[in-house]
Every structure is written in structure tokens, then in C-alpha cells.
Amino acid sequence: MSLLTGVVERVPAAYYTDERQAILESARAFAMNEVLPVANRLDPVQGEIPMELRQKMAELGYFGLLIPQEYGGLGLGIFEYVLITEELARAWMSVASIIARGNGIGAGFSEGSWGQDPWARGTGAIAAGPGQA
């Protein structure tokens, strides 16, 4: 830990903000309190991620981190996305990997791929999370 109100040293001071610190702490608390107990029970038996846990992730906005707010997402940047996925992966890699799909990672969401506005097609349902649309 550094002197920057508890932010871990891997976050360079130039990238530090109070908002990012809060995002990191929230994601860490969720990962350790909600995800890790489920992972300890289900990962050894290759169990699926329960819908209840997915719904909690949706409520936190994790399926729409990178999706602009006008389309139902949180409109955060890639740095915040990485902070959150790193904390989730710390508890259960499977959980961290499913939010990549909701955030368009690897889905070809880029300027010009679907017209002028790459987010305009159905991203509100994606941002809401599985079973929410």
C-alpha cells in the first residue's frame, strides 16, 4: 500500500483518482465477500456461475462498464475496466471473463464497424446483464 489513501502501488500516481480508488475498493469487497465463497464451492467441481451472482454483477453495472451511459452502461474507461476485472479474477477467473462479453471486448465494437455509432444496436440489453433484458 502507498500513501495515496490506500491505493495499491501498482496504480501509478498519475492515474490515481478518488473515484478509481472507490471503484477498486468496491470491486475488491464484492470479489472477496460475494464471489470468492461461491468460487471456493463451485470451481473445484467445475460448477457454473450461479444466476444470482450474475444478477448481482449486473446490479453493479459490471456488464456495461465500457458501454456509454446513453445506452445503459456506466461509461467508464478501460483503466477502470481493468481495475474491476483484476479484482474479480483474484476471486474467480470465470467471473472476470464473463464481463468481457458484455463490454464488447473482442466483439468488434469500434467506430465504423456497425455504422457511425457502434453502440446503438442492442447494447442496453447487454449492459443489463444475463437474463435482465
Short mmCIF file of the C-alpha atoms (twelve columns), coordinates in Angstrom:
data_MODEL
# 
_entry.id   MODEL 
# 
loop_
_atom_site.group_PDB 
_atom_site.id 
_atom_site.type_symbol 
_atom_site.label_atom_id 
_atom_site.label_alt_id 
_atom_site.label_comp_id 
_atom_site.label_asym_id 
_atom_site.label_seq_id 
_atom_site.Cartn_x 
_atom_site.Cartn_y 
_atom_site.Cartn_z 
_atom_site.pdbx_PDB_model_num 
ATOM 1   C CA . MET A 1   0.000   0.000   0.000   1 
ATOM 2   C CA . SER A 2   1.183   3.509   -0.710  1 
ATOM 3   C CA . LEU A 3   0.446   6.782   0.973   1 
ATOM 4   C CA . LEU A 4   -2.279  7.611   -1.567  1 
ATOM 5   C CA . THR A 5   -5.215  6.777   0.731   1 
ATOM 6   C CA . GLY A 6   -4.571  3.061   0.485   1 
ATOM 7   C CA . VAL A 7   -4.318  2.659   -3.279  1 
ATOM 8   C CA . VAL A 8   -2.142  -0.263  -4.171  1 
ATOM 9   C CA . GLU A 9   1.278   0.665   -5.509  1 
ATOM 10  C CA . ARG A 10  0.603   -0.860  -8.938  1 
ATOM 11  C CA . VAL A 11  -1.564  2.159   -9.778  1 
ATOM 12  C CA . PRO A 12  0.809   4.963   -10.792 1 
ATOM 13  C CA . ALA A 13  0.119   8.288   -9.100  1 
ATOM 14  C CA . ALA A 14  -0.606  9.910   -12.466 1 
ATOM 15  C CA . TYR A 15  -3.606  7.578   -12.883 1 
ATOM 16  C CA . TYR A 16  -4.845  7.804   -9.330  1 
ATOM 17  C CA . THR A 17  -8.173  9.451   -8.541  1 
ATOM 18  C CA . ASP A 18  -10.504 9.117   -5.584  1 
ATOM 19  C CA . GLU A 19  -13.131 7.707   -7.959  1 
ATOM 20  C CA . ARG A 20  -10.753 4.983   -9.146  1 
ATOM 21  C CA . GLN A 21  -9.839  4.183   -5.558  1 
ATOM 22  C CA . ALA A 22  -13.537 3.774   -4.711  1 
ATOM 23  C CA . ILE A 23  -14.068 1.587   -7.800  1 
ATOM 24  C CA . LEU A 24  -11.139 -0.631  -6.829  1 
ATOM 25  C CA . GLU A 25  -12.277 -0.946  -3.208  1 
ATOM 26  C CA . SER A 26  -15.863 -1.712  -4.213  1 
ATOM 27  C CA . ALA A 27  -14.768 -4.366  -6.708  1 
ATOM 28  C CA . ARG A 28  -12.410 -5.909  -4.165  1 
ATOM 29  C CA . ALA A 29  -15.109 -6.081  -1.497  1 
ATOM 30  C CA . PHE A 30  -17.556 -7.667  -3.945  1 
ATOM 31  C CA . ALA A 31  -14.949 -10.153 -5.133  1 
ATOM 32  C CA . MET A 32  -13.877 -11.222 -1.658  1 
ATOM 33  C CA . ASN A 33  -17.317 -11.207 0.008   1 
ATOM 34  C CA . GLU A 34  -19.587 -12.411 -2.798  1 
ATOM 35  C CA . VAL A 35  -17.503 -14.125 -5.485  1 
ATOM 36  C CA . LEU A 36  -14.787 -15.964 -3.561  1 
ATOM 37  C CA . PRO A 37  -17.122 -18.023 -1.325  1 
ATOM 38  C CA . VAL A 38  -19.041 -19.193 -4.407  1 
ATOM 39  C CA . ALA A 39  -15.813 -19.900 -6.280  1 
ATOM 40  C CA . ASN A 40  -14.444 -21.973 -3.402  1 
ATOM 41  C CA . ARG A 41  -17.575 -24.105 -3.513  1 
ATOM 42  C CA . LEU A 42  -18.118 -24.420 -7.271  1 
ATOM 43  C CA . ASP A 43  -14.763 -24.103 -9.029  1 
ATOM 44  C CA . PRO A 44  -13.369 -27.434 -7.749  1 
ATOM 45  C CA . VAL A 45  -16.378 -29.242 -9.244  1 
ATOM 46  C CA . GLN A 46  -16.400 -27.094 -12.409 1 
ATOM 47  C CA . GLY A 47  -19.741 -25.625 -11.413 1 
ATOM 48  C CA . GLU A 48  -21.415 -22.859 -13.365 1 
ATOM 49  C CA . ILE A 49  -21.615 -19.291 -12.171 1 
ATOM 50  C CA . PRO A 50  -24.998 -19.011 -10.436 1 
ATOM 51  C CA . MET A 51  -27.546 -16.637 -11.960 1 
ATOM 52  C CA . GLU A 52  -27.886 -14.933 -8.560  1 
ATOM 53  C CA . LEU A 53  -24.213 -13.935 -8.685  1 
ATOM 54  C CA . ARG A 54  -24.593 -12.757 -12.290 1 
ATOM 55  C CA . GLN A 55  -27.569 -10.636 -11.261 1 
ATOM 56  C CA . LYS A 56  -25.523 -9.002  -8.501  1 
ATOM 57  C CA . MET A 57  -22.843 -8.229  -11.076 1 
ATOM 58  C CA . ALA A 58  -25.498 -6.706  -13.335 1 
ATOM 59  C CA . GLU A 59  -26.795 -4.548  -10.482 1 
ATOM 60  C CA . LEU A 60  -23.266 -3.206  -10.011 1 
ATOM 61  C CA . GLY A 61  -23.114 -2.410  -13.713 1 
ATOM 62  C CA . TYR A 62  -20.257 -4.797  -14.450 1 
ATOM 63  C CA . PHE A 63  -21.739 -5.936  -17.769 1 
ATOM 64  C CA . GLY A 64  -21.808 -2.367  -19.040 1 
ATOM 65  C CA . LEU A 65  -18.589 -0.850  -17.751 1 
ATOM 66  C CA . LEU A 66  -17.400 0.374   -21.157 1 
ATOM 67  C CA . ILE A 67  -20.816 0.919   -22.708 1 
ATOM 68  C CA . PRO A 68  -21.744 4.625   -22.835 1 
ATOM 69  C CA . GLN A 69  -24.329 5.810   -20.317 1 
ATOM 70  C CA . GLU A 70  -26.800 6.777   -23.025 1 
ATOM 71  C CA . TYR A 71  -27.010 3.069   -23.935 1 
ATOM 72  C CA . GLY A 72  -27.460 1.781   -20.392 1 
ATOM 73  C CA . GLY A 73  -23.831 1.298   -19.412 1 
ATOM 74  C CA . LEU A 74  -21.601 3.020   -16.888 1 
ATOM 75  C CA . GLY A 75  -19.462 4.765   -19.499 1 
ATOM 76  C CA . LEU A 76  -16.188 4.076   -17.715 1 
ATOM 77  C CA . GLY A 77  -12.806 3.746   -19.375 1 
ATOM 78  C CA . ILE A 78  -10.544 0.796   -19.977 1 
ATOM 79  C CA . PHE A 79  -8.462  1.630   -16.886 1 
ATOM 80  C CA . GLU A 80  -11.497 1.240   -14.618 1 
ATOM 81  C CA . TYR A 81  -12.479 -1.914  -16.507 1 
ATOM 82  C CA . VAL A 82  -9.047  -3.392  -15.774 1 
ATOM 83  C CA . LEU A 83  -9.217  -2.448  -12.078 1 
ATOM 84  C CA . ILE A 84  -12.552 -4.249  -11.742 1 
ATOM 85  C CA . THR A 85  -11.688 -7.350  -13.775 1 
ATOM 86  C CA . GLU A 86  -8.414  -7.765  -11.915 1 
ATOM 87  C CA . GLU A 87  -10.233 -7.813  -8.583  1 
ATOM 88  C CA . LEU A 88  -12.868 -10.244 -9.884  1 
ATOM 89  C CA . ALA A 89  -10.177 -12.521 -11.324 1 
ATOM 90  C CA . ARG A 90  -8.499  -12.549 -7.936  1 
ATOM 91  C CA . ALA A 91  -11.599 -14.332 -6.625  1 
ATOM 92  C CA . TRP A 92  -12.667 -16.407 -9.671  1 
ATOM 93  C CA . MET A 93  -11.295 -16.052 -13.179 1 
ATOM 94  C CA . SER A 94  -14.517 -17.350 -14.711 1 
ATOM 95  C CA . VAL A 95  -16.436 -14.412 -13.254 1 
ATOM 96  C CA . ALA A 96  -13.901 -11.920 -14.559 1 
ATOM 97  C CA . SER A 97  -14.069 -13.411 -18.026 1 
ATOM 98  C CA . ILE A 98  -17.844 -13.162 -18.456 1 
ATOM 99  C CA . ILE A 99  -17.899 -9.383  -18.150 1 
ATOM 100 C CA . ALA A 100 -15.662 -9.116  -21.216 1 
ATOM 101 C CA . ARG A 101 -18.551 -10.282 -23.374 1 
ATOM 102 C CA . GLY A 102 -20.929 -7.669  -22.017 1 
ATOM 103 C CA . ASN A 103 -18.415 -4.910  -22.546 1 
ATOM 104 C CA . GLY A 104 -17.748 -5.662  -26.180 1 
ATOM 105 C CA . ILE A 105 -14.191 -6.852  -25.683 1 
ATOM 106 C CA . GLY A 106 -13.401 -8.837  -28.795 1 
ATOM 107 C CA . ALA A 107 -16.824 -8.153  -30.282 1 
ATOM 108 C CA . GLY A 108 -15.676 -5.664  -32.878 1 
ATOM 109 C CA . PHE A 109 -17.362 -2.638  -31.294 1 
ATOM 110 C CA . SER A 110 -15.338 0.073   -32.951 1 
ATOM 111 C CA . GLU A 111 -16.049 3.209   -34.914 1 
ATOM 112 C CA . GLY A 112 -17.278 2.239   -38.328 1 
ATOM 113 C CA . SER A 113 -17.895 -1.443  -37.563 1 
ATOM 114 C CA . TRP A 114 -21.682 -1.018  -37.319 1 
ATOM 115 C CA . GLY A 115 -22.039 2.437   -38.805 1 
ATOM 116 C CA . GLN A 116 -21.393 5.767   -37.193 1 
ATOM 117 C CA . ASP A 117 -22.389 4.678   -33.704 1 
ATOM 118 C CA . PRO A 118 -21.041 1.255   -32.733 1 
ATOM 119 C CA . TRP A 119 -23.091 1.122   -29.510 1 
ATOM 120 C CA . ALA A 120 -26.503 1.795   -30.985 1 
ATOM 121 C CA . ARG A 121 -27.558 -1.826  -31.559 1 
ATOM 122 C CA . GLY A 122 -28.891 -3.599  -28.516 1 
ATOM 123 C CA . THR A 123 -26.206 -2.646  -26.030 1 
ATOM 124 C CA . GLY A 124 -28.744 -1.674  -23.360 1 
ATOM 125 C CA . ALA A 125 -29.735 -5.316  -23.083 1 
ATOM 126 C CA . ILE A 126 -26.091 -6.350  -22.943 1 
ATOM 127 C CA . ALA A 127 -25.314 -3.813  -20.221 1 
ATOM 128 C CA . ALA A 128 -28.234 -5.072  -18.122 1 
ATOM 129 C CA . GLY A 129 -26.594 -8.476  -17.828 1 
ATOM 130 C CA . PRO A 130 -27.748 -12.052 -18.413 1 
ATOM 131 C CA . GLY A 131 -31.471 -12.589 -18.144 1 
ATOM 132 C CA . GLN A 132 -32.125 -8.900  -17.497 1 
ATOM 133 C CA . ALA A 133 -33.302 -7.735  -20.901 1 
# 
